Every structure is written in structure tokens, then in C-alpha cells.
Amino acid sequence: MGRLFLVNLEEKSYSCRHCKTNLALCEDVVSKSFQSRHGKAYLFSKVVNVYPGKKEDRMMMTGMHTVVDIYCVKCGSYVGWRYEVAFEKNQKYKEGKSVLERYKVWGPDGNNYWVAQEVEAEESDTDEA
């Protein structure tokens, strides 16, 4: 096993709930209107310090997508998923972007927004599996 190199984010960021490893900058939030199985989730244009799982096709509220689950590179905790392919034309903007589940990450103000938060349904996306 090699040495672990982490990207350190200097600005306000979201981090892993378990080990506090930086995952994404606040400025990289594309949408706060996503929904996961466990509650609120945010779409990010860029995330760091994660590794991908196996590619799989998932039927979500907005249609079929090819996604990979993403995990914290330091502690291995599941933190969300990344869109690889969107089959619907109007969903193509998601390709290459990642979703972090709010109950799995600490926010920039140090809280982790447990599941009880209200969910905005405007552009929610969730697994139906």
C-alpha cells in the first residue's frame, strides 16, 4: 500500500462526516435540490479525495443514468455518487458531476444536516432501487 496524498481545500468546504477529509468547495455546488434515499443531497461540479466504485445503470426519478458510487479516500465511507452517463437529453448536464449526500458530510459551518431537513422537490433525484 502506498502513501495517501489528500487534496487540502483552503476555502469553505464540505468534508467527510467520519474522518473530516475535505471533499468539495462551497463554490462548486451546482444544486442543493437533489434527493437521495436518505434525504437531502447536493450536486457538485467537482469533488476531491474520493474513489469510485463499480459503474451501474440506475433508474432515478429523472430517468436512467449510469453512475458510480463514490467513497472517501481516507476512511472508505460511502459519501454519494457520480453521474457517468445520462440517457435523457435534458439530463446531460449531470454527466461528470457528483452528488454528496448531506447526511454523510459535514457542512462548511460544521454541521451535518441530518435527515430531518425538508427536501425541495424542484430537481430532486433519487434511487428507486
Secondary structure, DSSP 8 states (H G I E B T S, - for coil): ----------SSEEEETTT--EEEEGGGEEEEEEEETTEEEEEES---SEEEEEEEEEEETTEEEEEEEEEETTT--EEEEEEEEESSGGGGGGTT-EEEEGGGEE-TTS----TTS----TT---B--
